[in-house]
């Protein structure tokens, strides 16, 4: 799934692209947003996806229909995440705020929380869904939030100690014990989750 500046989201056949070694035509185009699409996340059930622009749109992927418009942010949505069980949606905006939503109904679970002075770059849930990691553009800090209390958990990780430019993405490892951060400096760093400890760093050949 790819969100675009042309205000659409497109699905592509990866197998075809690998076989022909070229970009193929999209399988389906989802059109509804009035502005460019910043973020796309597919639910674990592979039947639904959520896309982010000035609003958030919940889609039926098979029919291509809009299931629900989810509104509540005061600025453009810049990052999205869905928990592994599909029960929680997290969204971040260009004002540095996050909101949590029920994965089935789209109803808000919390009021907006200010987590960064500028805009939210990346969000990811831990494998068991108990923690949400957030990363913004201003201070290179990755913060952790309990999905039960929505209070900050543990100490933030200062990824700036290992990255020389702003972060682009953060993600939990499969076992939830580590966090990977990627930045514009072409570097991927691995950290102990909830501990400000850099484990190793390696360079990536392209911008993330």
C-alpha positions in Angstrom: 0.0 0.0 0.0 1.3 3.4 -1.0 0.0 6.9 0.0 0.7 9.7 -2.4 0.7 13.4 -3.0 -2.0 12.8 -5.6 -4.4 12.3 -2.7 -4.8 8.6 -3.4 -3.7 5.3 -1.9 -2.7 2.5 -4.2 -2.2 -1.3 -3.7 0.5 -3.0 -5.7 1.4 -6.6 -6.4 4.9 -7.1 -5.0 5.3 -10.5 -6.5 4.7 -9.0 -10.0 7.2 -6.2 -9.4 9.9 -8.7 -8.2 9.3 -11.0 -11.2 9.4 -8.3 -13.8 11.9 -6.0 -12.0 9.8 -3.0 -12.8 6.9 -1.0 -11.4 3.5 -2.5 -12.4 0.1 -0.9 -12.5 -1.7 -0.7 -9.2 -4.3 -3.4 -8.3 -6.6 -0.9 -6.8 -6.7 2.9 -6.2 -8.5 4.3 -3.1 -9.8 7.9 -3.7 -11.5 10.0 -1.0 -9.0 12.4 0.6 -9.0 16.1 -0.2 -5.2 16.4 0.5 -2.1 14.3 0.1 -1.9 11.0 2.0 0.9 11.0 4.7 0.4 7.6 6.3 -1.1 4.2 5.5 -1.4 1.1 7.8 -3.1 -2.2 7.0 -4.9 -4.0 9.8 -3.6 -7.5 10.8 -6.8 -9.0 9.4 -5.7 -7.7 5.9 -9.4 -6.7 5.3 -9.1 -3.1 6.4 -6.7 -0.2 6.3 -6.5 3.3 7.7 -5.0 6.2 5.8 -4.0 9.6 7.2 -4.3 13.1 5.7 -6.2 16.0 7.3 -8.5 13.3 8.5 -8.2 9.5 8.9 -10.2 7.2 6.8 -11.0 3.5 7.6 -11.4 1.4 4.4 -12.7 -1.9 3.4 -9.8 -3.2 1.3 -11.7 -5.8 -0.7 -14.6 -3.6 -1.7 -12.6 -0.3 -1.8 -15.3 1.4 0.3 -14.9 4.0 3.1 -16.1 2.5 6.3 -15.6 5.5 8.5 -14.2 9.0 8.7 -12.2 9.5 11.9 -11.7 13.1 12.9 -10.3 14.8 15.9 -6.8 16.2 15.1 -6.2 19.9 14.9 -3.7 19.5 12.1 -2.6 17.1 9.3 -2.1 13.5 10.4 1.5 12.6 9.9 1.8 9.0 11.4 -0.4 6.0 12.1 0.0 2.7 13.8 -2.4 -0.3 14.6 -1.8 -2.7 17.4 -1.1 -6.4 16.5 -4.6 -7.4 17.6 -6.2 -4.6 15.6 -7.9 -3.2 18.7 -6.1 0.1 19.0 -5.3 2.8 16.3 -2.8 5.5 17.2 -2.4 8.6 15.2 0.0 11.5 15.4 -0.2 14.9 13.8 1.9 17.9 12.8 1.2 19.7 16.1 3.1 16.9 18.0 -0.1 15.3 19.4 -1.3 11.7 19.4 -4.8 10.3 19.8 -5.8 6.6 20.4 -8.9 5.2 18.8 -10.8 1.9 19.1 -9.8 -0.4 16.3 -13.3 -1.6 15.6 -15.5 1.4 16.2 -13.1 4.3 15.5 -14.2 6.0 18.7 -11.7 8.0 20.7 -10.1 6.3 23.7 -8.2 9.4 24.9 -8.0 13.1 24.4 -5.0 14.4 22.4 -1.7 14.1 24.2 1.2 16.5 23.4 4.3 14.3 23.0 6.6 16.5 20.8 7.1 20.2 20.2 6.8 19.7 16.4 5.2 17.0 14.3 5.1 13.2 14.9 7.3 11.3 12.5 6.7 7.7 13.5 4.6 5.5 15.8 4.7 1.7 16.6 3.0 -0.6 19.1 5.0 -3.2 21.1 4.0 -6.8 20.0 1.7 -7.3 23.0 0.1 -3.9 22.5 0.9 -2.6 26.0 3.3 0.2 24.8 3.2 2.8 22.1 6.6 4.2 20.9 6.5 7.8 19.5 9.1 9.7 17.7 9.0 13.4 16.6 11.1 15.6 14.4 12.4 18.1 17.0 14.5 16.5 19.6 15.3 12.9 18.3 13.6 11.5 21.4 11.7 8.2 21.3 9.1 8.0 24.1 7.1 5.1 25.4 3.5 5.3 26.5 1.4 2.8 28.4 -1.8 1.9 26.4 -3.6 1.3 29.7 -2.9 4.6 31.5 -1.6 6.6 28.5 1.2 7.9 30.8 4.8 8.0 29.7 6.6 4.7 30.7 10.3 4.5 31.5 12.9 6.9 30.2 12.9 8.3 26.7 15.6 7.2 24.4 17.8 10.0 23.1 18.4 8.7 19.5 20.3 11.9 18.8 23.3 10.3 20.5 23.6 7.9 17.5 21.9 9.8 14.7 23.3 13.0 13.2 20.0 14.1 11.6 16.3 13.9 12.3 14.6 10.5 12.8 12.4 9.1 10.1 11.1 5.9 11.8 11.0 3.8 14.9 9.8 0.2 15.2 9.8 -2.6 17.8 11.6 -5.8 17.2 9.4 -9.0 16.9 10.1 -9.9 20.5 9.5 -6.4 21.8 12.9 -6.3 23.6 14.6 -3.9 21.2 13.7 -0.7 19.2 15.1 0.2 15.8 15.5 3.8 14.8 16.3 5.1 11.3 17.3 8.6 10.3 18.2 10.8 7.4 21.9 10.1 8.2 21.3 6.6 6.5 21.9 4.9 9.8 19.9 2.3 11.6 20.4 2.0 15.4 19.2 -0.7 17.7 18.3 0.1 21.3 17.2 -1.8 24.4 13.5 -1.1 24.7 12.6 1.2 27.7 16.3 1.6 28.4 18.5 4.4 26.9 21.1 1.9 25.7 22.5 1.7 22.2 23.2 -1.9 21.2 24.7 -1.4 17.7 24.5 0.8 14.7 24.9 0.2 11.0 24.7 2.3 7.8 22.0 1.8 5.3 22.9 2.5 1.6 19.8 4.7 0.9 17.8 7.3 2.7 15.1 5.6 4.8 
